[in-house]
């Protein structure tokens, strides 16, 4: 271990042992009410666990749904939201050998990331490569893990194919554009709800864009690609946008359902699947953690490697302080956000 790492480990250990050992966390004490910031007393780590000094925590729509009692996984009150974070290891349990004190890591604890410290199972941590900053790393797990999985594992996107992505200016939408363009060499049509968001998507690598607040998505896509249609759709909106995107598919096209940001879950007209031999599939990325962990882990390792190599570049739209967590949630729910929204814990 280098002298610098030894000094860093000593500083981290000293910082943790001092200041009364308490840390601040955002707590959901009551559903559908603003979060509160409270001092928390740390508990001891178990043999398989790691204590992490959190630097940045990503804000996802799932965090907001959980605090409203509308997420598919219910949590006992009070709880701390936060599905993904970046930080530095403070302490490891006796059985942990995968990371050590002072390591920079990203974490997927399920929830509990919106705190200055987080204790999680060592299997929920991945080491951050040298050239990737903690700020960048915090923007990778959910958005880029989902994008890589949707494009590579589910849709099997091939070089030269055309990908239509909805909600294209959101964190996952921009990640899909980044991965499809720069990793898979596919062509991307970005669909979003405003001219400003379409412009951002184009700046991020999309070859063309469609503002679906101005009219029919299917007609606009048809003008861009002709009657042949697009090969792949990654949809995060649902409702009528999903149905128009489905009708925009080419023969043997694939549509991947990632979310329902529009608030409406559409019914799939099965006759459309038959007529063009198209495939409609879903992606609940987090489920792979339990069902196929090696594949799940590989999507995160790939995201970190691509970022280390400079092949992808996450777009961070806004960074809020911990005390501003309710403003951050409002920023997302009012659809003002573009790219990834982060909380800074330092």
N, C-alpha and C positions, 0 to 999 in steps of 0.2 A: 504494500500500500504506500503511495507517495506521501511526502511530508504534508502537502496541501490537503489531502484527504484525511490524514490524521488530525490536522488542526481543525478541519471542518467538522469531523465527528465529535471532537472535544467541545467545540462551540455548540453544536446541536444538543449534546448531552447536558451541557451546562444550562442552556436556555430552557430545556425541558424540566430540569430539576429545580430551577429557580422560579421566581414570580408566583409562589404559592401553588404551582402546578396546575392551576385552573386554566381553562381555555374557553373561548367564546364559540357559540354555535347558534345557528338559526333553528328555532324549534317551531313545529306545527303543533300547537297545544289544543287547537280547536279547528275543526274542518270549516272551510269557507270563511276563515278569518285571517287577518294579516299575521305573518310570522313574527315571532319575538326573538330578540337576541338575548341570550342568557349565558351566565358563567356556568361551566360544567366542570365537575371534578373527575379527572381521569380514573379509569379502572385499570387494574393490572392486565397485561397481555397474557393470553393463553399460549401454550406451547406452539401451536400452529399459526399464531397471529403475528401481525406487524403493526407497530404504531408509526403513523406517517404525519409529518408536519406539512399540512396542506397549504399550497401556495395559490392555486387556482382551481375553481370548480365550475364545470360547465352547467348551464341551465338548459334543461330540456322540457318540452311540453308535458312529458310524463310526470315531472316534478310538480307542475302546477295541477295536473289532474289528481295526483295523489293527495295534495293538500286540499282538494275539493271533495275528496271521497269518491272520485269517478274513475280511478285507475283500476286495472284488472286485478292488481295485487293490493290488498288492504293492509294498512299498518296500524299497529296499536298506538294510540296517543299517549304521551307526546312523542313525536319522532322528528328526526332531522332529515330533510330531503337532500338530494344531491347524488346523482347516479355515476358521475365520473369526476376525477380530479387528477391533478398533478402535484407532486410534492417531493419531500426528502425523508428517507427512513430515519426515524428517531431511535427505534428499539425493535428488536426481534425476539420472538419466542424461542424457547430452547430447541424446538424441533425444526426451525426454519434454516435452510441452507441456500435458498434461491436468491435472497437479497441480504444485504448487510447494512449496518448503520452508515449513513451518509450517501447511500445510493439515491439517484433521482428516479422516480417511478411515476407511471400512470396507474390509477386504480379504478376498478369498477366494483364498488362495494354493494351494489344494489340500491341502497340509499345510505344516508349519513355523511355525505361528502361536504355539505355546507357548514363546515366547522374548521377551526384552526388546527385541530387534530382529528385523525380518524384511525380507528383500530379495525383491521380487516384481515381476513384469511390471506395467507401468503399467495394462494392460487389466484387471487383477484388483482395481483400486481404484475406489471411488466416494466422492465428497465428501459429508460429513455436513452437513446443513443446520444453520443457526444455533441453532434451538431444541431440537435433539436432543443429549442428552449423550453422551459417549463410552461410558458404562456402558450406556445404553439402546441405542445403536447396535450394540454388540457382540452384543446379543440378537436382532437383526433378520435377518441374512442368510439363514441356513439355514432357520430356523423359519418366518419370514414369507414368504421367497421361495417355500418349498414350499407354504405355505398358500394364497398368492395364486395360484400356478400350478395347484394342485389344484382350487380352487374356480372360478376364472375360466377358465383356459385349457383344462383337461381336462374338468371336469364342466359347464362353462357354466351355473353356478348363477344362477337368476333370483330377483328380489325376491319374497318370500312363500313360496318353496319351503322344504321341511323338510330339514335336513341332520342326519344322524347321524354323530357323530365318535367313534371309539374311542381309547383311551389319552388321554382328553380332558384330563387334568391334566398331561400332559407339555408340553414346550416347543412342539412343533408342534401338539398338540391344542388348547392354549389360544390359539395363534395362529389356528387355524382358527375357533374360537369368535369371536375378536375380529374377524376379517375378515368372516366370514359375517354376524355380527350388525350390526356398525357400518359396514361398507362396502357389503355386498350386500343388507342388509335381509332376510335369510333368518331362519327360525326354526331353533334348534339344540337337538337332543337330545344331551346329553353322556353317554357311556358310559365308566365307569372301574371300577377294581377295589376301591375302598374308599369308605365313606361320606364320609371326609374329602376324598378327591379329587373326589368328586361335588359336595361343598359348594363347593370352590374353583372348579369349573367353573361352577356356578350363579352364584357371586359375579362371575365373569368375563363373564357375559352369556348363558349358556345358559338357554333357557326351561324345560327339564326335564332330569332326569338319570336314569341307570340304573346301579346297581351290579351288574355282571355276575358278580361272585363269589357272588351270592345266588341265582342261578337262570338261567333261559333269557333271553337277550337278546331273541330274537324275540318271546317272549310279553310281556315288559315293554314293548317298543316298540309292540306291538299294542294294549296297554291305553292307551297314550298317544295313538296316531294312528288307531286303528281298523284295519279290514281293508285300507284304501287303501294304507298303507305310507308310507315316506319317499321323497323325490325323489332325494336324494344321500346317499351314504355315503363318508366319508373314513376308510379303515381303516389303522391302523398296527400291528395286533396279529397278524393272520394266524390260521391254525388254525381251531378251531371258532368263534371269535368272528367271523372273516371269513365263514364259512358261514352263521351266524345273521344277520349283517348283510345278506348277499346275499339271504336269504329275507325280509328286512324291506323290500325295495324295492317301490316302487309301480310301476304300469305305466309303461314307458319310463324307469324310474329308472336312475341311473348310480352305479357303485361305483368308487372310485379306490383302488388298492393303493399305499400309500406305504412300508410297511415290515412287518417281521415280529418285533415286539418280544416276542411270545410264544414265539418260537423254532421255530414250526412253519409250514411253507409248505403251504397247503391246495391241493387240486386243485379246479378249477372244474367243477361239474356243468353241462354245456352245456345240458341240458334246461331248467334254470331260466332261462337267458338267453332261450331260445326262447319259453317259455310266457308271459312277461310283456314280451317285447321289451325286455329290459334290456341295459345295456352294462356290461361289466367292462373296466377299463383300468388301466394302470400309470402310475406317475410316478417316474422316476429324474431328479430335478430337475437334478443336476449334469451329466447328459449333454447337456442343452440348451446348456451353455457351448460345446461343440464343434459341435453340430448346428444350433443356431439362436441365436447369441449375442445378436442384437438383442432377441429375446423374453425370453431369460434376463436380460439387463441391465434390461429394462423392469420385471421383477418386483421387482428390488432397488430401482430408482428409485421405484417405486410405494410400496414399504414405507417408504422414507425420507420420501417426500412425505406419506404418511398420518400418520406419526409427527410430522412437522413441524407438520401441521395439527391435531394433537391428536385425530385420529379413531381411532387405535389406541394401545394402551399395553401394551408387552411386560411380561410377568410374570417377574421375576428371583427365583428361589427361593433361591439360595445363591451366595455369592462366596467362593472359596478363594484363598489366596496361592499363588504358584508352588511354594514348598516343600511345599505340601499337595496337589500334583497327584495323588498316588496315593490320598489320602483322597477327593479329588473323584471319581476314577474309581470307587472303591468305593461312594460315595454314589449314583452313577448305576446301577451294576450291581445293587445291592441294592434298587433301585426305591424309594429313599427320596426321590428328587428330585421336585419339582413345578416346572413352568415351566423357565426357562433356568438352567443352572448355568454360572457364569463363573469364569475364573482372572483375578486381578488381578496385573498385572506391575509395578505402581507402588507 
